[in-house]
């Protein structure tokens, strides 16, 4: 499996939160989405994470995971990140 944390470095932010995003790919890391796959002191898998700049990541982490804003950002961010991985050849979907 690819090292998604390393692959996030230097890439554009996929959260793109208006008024928050710093648009600096040098600060991009993975922002893990809260899922049922996480636990105490465990993050969700790296496949359930969004490439996010420092400012968007900080904002996203402060949101309540049950809020509509969190859900909207998570869905669109994951979609952008997964689309980028497909276009970059990082993941391949057959069929």
Backbone as JSON Lines, residues from 0, in Angstrom:
{"i":0,"aa":"X","n":[0.84,-1.18,0.0],"ca":[0.0,0.0,0.0],"c":[0.89,1.24,0.0]}
{"i":1,"aa":"X","n":[0.49,2.26,-0.75],"ca":[1.3,3.49,-0.8],"c":[1.35,4.18,0.56]}
{"i":2,"aa":"X","n":[2.38,4.95,0.77],"ca":[2.49,5.76,1.98],"c":[1.77,7.09,1.72]}
{"i":3,"aa":"X","n":[0.49,7.13,2.07],"ca":[-0.33,8.3,1.77],"c":[0.14,9.54,2.51]}
{"i":4,"aa":"X","n":[0.75,9.37,3.67],"ca":[1.25,10.53,4.41],"c":[2.38,11.2,3.63]}
{"i":5,"aa":"X","n":[3.28,10.4,3.08],"ca":[4.36,10.97,2.28],"c":[3.83,11.58,0.98]}
{"i":6,"aa":"X","n":[2.81,10.95,0.41],"ca":[2.25,11.43,-0.85],"c":[1.51,12.76,-0.71]}
{"i":7,"aa":"X","n":[1.13,13.13,0.5],"ca":[0.42,14.39,0.72],"c":[1.36,15.59,0.63]}
{"i":8,"aa":"X","n":[2.61,15.37,0.94],"ca":[3.57,16.48,0.98],"c":[3.68,17.16,-0.38]}
{"i":9,"aa":"X","n":[3.58,18.48,-0.36],"ca":[3.76,19.26,-1.58],"c":[2.56,19.26,-2.51]}
{"i":10,"aa":"X","n":[1.46,18.67,-2.08],"ca":[0.26,18.62,-2.92],"c":[-0.72,19.72,-2.51]}
{"i":11,"aa":"X","n":[-1.64,20.07,-3.4],"ca":[-2.63,21.1,-3.05],"c":[-3.57,20.62,-1.95]}
{"i":12,"aa":"X","n":[-4.13,21.58,-1.24],"ca":[-5.13,21.29,-0.22],"c":[-6.42,20.85,-0.89]}
{"i":13,"aa":"X","n":[-7.0,19.76,-0.41],"ca":[-8.26,19.28,-0.95],"c":[-9.46,19.64,-0.07]}
{"i":14,"aa":"X","n":[-9.23,20.29,1.07],"ca":[-10.35,20.78,1.86],"c":[-10.82,22.13,1.32]}
{"i":15,"aa":"X","n":[-9.88,23.01,1.02],"ca":[-10.17,24.3,0.37],"c":[-11.25,25.1,1.07]}
{"i":16,"aa":"X","n":[-11.16,25.23,2.37],"ca":[-12.19,25.92,3.13],"c":[-12.07,27.43,2.88]}
{"i":17,"aa":"X","n":[-13.13,28.04,2.31],"ca":[-13.08,29.48,2.01],"c":[-12.78,30.31,3.26]}
{"i":18,"aa":"X","n":[-11.86,31.25,3.12],"ca":[-11.48,32.11,4.23],"c":[-10.54,31.47,5.23]}
{"i":19,"aa":"X","n":[-10.21,30.2,5.03],"ca":[-9.32,29.47,5.95],"c":[-8.08,28.98,5.21]}
{"i":20,"aa":"X","n":[-8.25,28.43,4.03],"ca":[-7.18,27.76,3.28],"c":[-6.01,28.71,3.01]}
{"i":21,"aa":"X","n":[-4.8,28.25,3.33],"ca":[-3.61,29.07,3.08],"c":[-3.02,28.81,1.7]}
{"i":22,"aa":"X","n":[-3.54,27.82,0.99],"ca":[-3.13,27.49,-0.38],"c":[-1.63,27.23,-0.53]}
{"i":23,"aa":"X","n":[-0.99,26.83,0.56],"ca":[0.45,26.57,0.53],"c":[0.68,25.06,0.58]}
{"i":24,"aa":"X","n":[1.05,24.45,-0.57],"ca":[1.27,23.0,-0.6],"c":[2.41,22.53,0.32]}
{"i":25,"aa":"X","n":[3.28,23.44,0.73],"ca":[4.37,23.06,1.63],"c":[3.85,22.69,3.02]}
{"i":26,"aa":"X","n":[2.61,23.08,3.33],"ca":[2.04,22.77,4.65],"c":[1.05,21.6,4.6]}
{"i":27,"aa":"X","n":[0.9,20.97,3.43],"ca":[-0.1,19.92,3.27],"c":[0.3,18.62,3.96]}
{"i":28,"aa":"X","n":[-0.64,18.09,4.72],"ca":[-0.52,16.79,5.4],"c":[-1.86,16.09,5.27]}
{"i":29,"aa":"X","n":[-1.98,14.9,5.85],"ca":[-3.25,14.19,5.83],"c":[-4.11,14.59,7.03]}
{"i":30,"aa":"X","n":[-5.37,14.91,6.76],"ca":[-6.36,15.18,7.8],"c":[-7.27,13.96,7.84]}
{"i":31,"aa":"X","n":[-7.18,13.19,8.9],"ca":[-7.96,11.96,9.02],"c":[-9.41,12.25,9.38]}
{"i":32,"aa":"X","n":[-10.31,11.61,8.67],"ca":[-11.74,11.75,8.92],"c":[-12.12,10.8,10.06]}
{"i":33,"aa":"X","n":[-12.95,11.28,10.96],"ca":[-13.43,10.41,12.03],"c":[-14.38,9.38,11.44]}
{"i":34,"aa":"X","n":[-14.05,8.12,11.61],"ca":[-14.88,7.03,11.09],"c":[-15.05,5.98,12.17]}
{"i":35,"aa":"X","n":[-15.84,4.99,11.89],"ca":[-16.04,3.88,12.83],"c":[-14.79,3.01,12.95]}
{"i":36,"aa":"X","n":[-13.81,3.24,12.09],"ca":[-12.59,2.43,12.08],"c":[-11.54,2.94,13.04]}
{"i":37,"aa":"X","n":[-11.83,4.04,13.74],"ca":[-10.84,4.59,14.67],"c":[-11.19,4.18,16.09]}
{"i":38,"aa":"X","n":[-10.28,4.44,17.0],"ca":[-10.52,4.12,18.4],"c":[-9.7,5.04,19.27]}
{"i":39,"aa":"X","n":[-9.63,4.74,20.54],"ca":[-8.86,5.56,21.46],"c":[-7.39,5.52,21.03]}
{"i":40,"aa":"X","n":[-6.84,6.69,20.79],"ca":[-5.45,6.86,20.36],"c":[-5.18,6.24,18.99]}
{"i":41,"aa":"X","n":[-6.21,5.93,18.23],"ca":[-6.05,5.39,16.88],"c":[-6.77,6.29,15.88]}
{"i":42,"aa":"X","n":[-6.08,6.63,14.81],"ca":[-6.71,7.4,13.75],"c":[-7.37,6.45,12.77]}
{"i":43,"aa":"X","n":[-8.24,7.01,11.95],"ca":[-8.81,6.24,10.85],"c":[-7.68,5.87,9.9]}
{"i":44,"aa":"X","n":[-7.89,4.89,9.03],"ca":[-6.84,4.52,8.07],"c":[-6.48,5.7,7.16]}
{"i":45,"aa":"X","n":[-5.27,5.69,6.65],"ca":[-4.82,6.77,5.76],"c":[-5.66,6.87,4.49]}
{"i":46,"aa":"X","n":[-6.35,5.82,4.13],"ca":[-7.25,5.87,2.96],"c":[-8.5,6.69,3.26]}
{"i":47,"aa":"X","n":[-8.73,6.99,4.53],"ca":[-9.87,7.81,4.94],"c":[-9.36,9.17,5.45]}
{"i":48,"aa":"X","n":[-8.45,9.76,4.69],"ca":[-7.86,11.04,5.05],"c":[-7.8,11.95,3.84]}
{"i":49,"aa":"X","n":[-7.83,13.23,4.11],"ca":[-7.88,14.27,3.08],"c":[-6.55,15.02,3.08]}
{"i":50,"aa":"X","n":[-6.03,15.3,1.89],"ca":[-4.85,16.16,1.81],"c":[-5.29,17.58,2.16]}
{"i":51,"aa":"X","n":[-4.7,18.13,3.22],"ca":[-5.15,19.44,3.71],"c":[-3.97,20.3,4.15]}
{"i":52,"aa":"X","n":[-4.08,21.6,3.85],"ca":[-3.06,22.54,4.33],"c":[-3.18,22.64,5.85]}
{"i":53,"aa":"X","n":[-2.18,23.2,6.48],"ca":[-2.16,23.31,7.94],"c":[-3.4,24.01,8.47]}
{"i":54,"aa":"X","n":[-3.79,25.13,7.85],"ca":[-4.91,25.91,8.37],"c":[-6.24,25.17,8.22]}
{"i":55,"aa":"X","n":[-6.47,24.53,7.06],"ca":[-7.71,23.76,6.88],"c":[-7.75,22.55,7.81]}
{"i":56,"aa":"X","n":[-6.59,21.9,7.98],"ca":[-6.52,20.75,8.87],"c":[-6.88,21.16,10.3]}
{"i":57,"aa":"X","n":[-6.33,22.25,10.76],"ca":[-6.62,22.74,12.12],"c":[-8.1,23.06,12.28]}
{"i":58,"aa":"X","n":[-8.68,23.73,11.3],"ca":[-10.1,24.07,11.34],"c":[-10.95,22.81,11.35]}
{"i":59,"aa":"X","n":[-10.64,21.88,10.47],"ca":[-11.39,20.62,10.34],"c":[-11.36,19.84,11.65]}
{"i":60,"aa":"X","n":[-10.2,19.78,12.28],"ca":[-10.06,19.03,13.54],"c":[-10.84,19.65,14.69]}
{"i":61,"aa":"X","n":[-11.14,20.94,14.61],"ca":[-11.9,21.6,15.68],"c":[-13.41,21.42,15.53]}
{"i":62,"aa":"X","n":[-13.86,20.98,14.36],"ca":[-15.3,20.81,14.14],"c":[-15.82,19.56,14.85]}
{"i":63,"aa":"X","n":[-17.07,19.62,15.25],"ca":[-17.72,18.44,15.83],"c":[-17.98,17.45,14.7]}
{"i":64,"aa":"X","n":[-17.51,16.2,14.83],"ca":[-17.7,15.21,13.76],"c":[-19.15,14.95,13.4]}
{"i":65,"aa":"X","n":[-20.08,15.32,14.28],"ca":[-21.49,15.11,13.98],"c":[-22.14,16.3,13.27]}
{"i":66,"aa":"X","n":[-21.38,17.38,13.07],"ca":[-21.96,18.58,12.47],"c":[-22.11,18.44,10.95]}
{"i":67,"aa":"X","n":[-23.11,19.1,10.39],"ca":[-23.29,19.09,8.94],"c":[-22.06,19.63,8.19]}
{"i":68,"aa":"X","n":[-21.42,20.67,8.74],"ca":[-20.23,21.24,8.09],"c":[-19.11,20.2,8.0]}
{"i":69,"aa":"X","n":[-18.9,19.46,9.09],"ca":[-17.87,18.43,9.1],"c":[-18.16,17.4,8.01]}
{"i":70,"aa":"X","n":[-19.4,16.95,7.95],"ca":[-19.78,15.93,6.96],"c":[-19.58,16.43,5.53]}
{"i":71,"aa":"X","n":[-19.98,17.67,5.28],"ca":[-19.83,18.23,3.93],"c":[-18.35,18.35,3.55]}
{"i":72,"aa":"X","n":[-17.55,18.89,4.46],"ca":[-16.12,19.01,4.18],"c":[-15.47,17.65,3.97]}
{"i":73,"aa":"X","n":[-15.86,16.67,4.79],"ca":[-15.28,15.33,4.68],"c":[-15.61,14.7,3.34]}
{"i":74,"aa":"X","n":[-16.87,14.77,2.93],"ca":[-17.28,14.15,1.66],"c":[-16.56,14.78,0.48]}
{"i":75,"aa":"X","n":[-16.61,16.12,0.39],"ca":[-15.97,16.78,-0.76],"c":[-14.46,16.65,-0.72]}
{"i":76,"aa":"X","n":[-13.87,16.74,0.48],"ca":[-12.42,16.6,0.6],"c":[-11.95,15.21,0.22]}
{"i":77,"aa":"X","n":[-12.64,14.18,0.72],"ca":[-12.27,12.8,0.35],"c":[-12.43,12.57,-1.15]}
{"i":78,"aa":"X","n":[-13.5,13.11,-1.72],"ca":[-13.72,12.95,-3.16],"c":[-12.57,13.57,-3.96]}
{"i":79,"aa":"X","n":[-12.16,14.78,-3.57],"ca":[-11.04,15.44,-4.28],"c":[-9.74,14.66,-4.12]}
{"i":80,"aa":"X","n":[-9.46,14.21,-2.89],"ca":[-8.23,13.48,-2.64],"c":[-8.22,12.16,-3.39]}
{"i":81,"aa":"X","n":[-9.31,11.42,-3.35],"ca":[-9.37,10.13,-4.05],"c":[-9.29,10.32,-5.56]}
{"i":82,"aa":"X","n":[-9.94,11.37,-6.08],"ca":[-9.85,11.67,-7.52],"c":[-8.4,11.95,-7.9]}
{"i":83,"aa":"X","n":[-7.7,12.72,-7.08],"ca":[-6.29,13.02,-7.35],"c":[-5.45,11.75,-7.33]}
{"i":84,"aa":"X","n":[-5.69,10.86,-6.35],"ca":[-4.94,9.61,-6.28],"c":[-5.16,8.77,-7.55]}
{"i":85,"aa":"X","n":[-6.37,8.74,-8.05],"ca":[-6.66,8.0,-9.28],"c":[-5.93,8.63,-10.46]}
{"i":86,"aa":"X","n":[-6.02,9.96,-10.59],"ca":[-5.35,10.66,-11.69],"c":[-3.83,10.53,-11.61]}
{"i":87,"aa":"X","n":[-3.28,10.45,-10.41],"ca":[-1.83,10.33,-10.22],"c":[-1.37,8.89,-10.34]}
{"i":88,"aa":"X","n":[-2.31,7.95,-10.48],"ca":[-1.96,6.55,-10.58],"c":[-1.6,5.9,-9.27]}
{"i":89,"aa":"X","n":[-1.91,6.56,-8.16],"ca":[-1.59,6.04,-6.84],"c":[-2.53,4.88,-6.51]}
{"i":90,"aa":"X","n":[-3.8,5.04,-6.85],"ca":[-4.77,3.95,-6.69],"c":[-5.39,3.67,-8.05]}
{"i":91,"aa":"X","n":[-5.75,2.42,-8.25],"ca":[-6.32,1.99,-9.51],"c":[-7.64,1.29,-9.23]}
{"i":92,"aa":"X","n":[-8.67,1.74,-9.91],"ca":[-9.97,1.11,-9.76],"c":[-10.28,0.37,-11.05]}
{"i":93,"aa":"X","n":[-10.31,-0.93,-10.97],"ca":[-10.58,-1.77,-12.14],"c":[-12.07,-1.88,-12.39]}
{"i":94,"aa":"X","n":[-12.41,-2.06,-13.66],"ca":[-13.78,-2.38,-14.02],"c":[-14.57,-1.2,-14.36]}
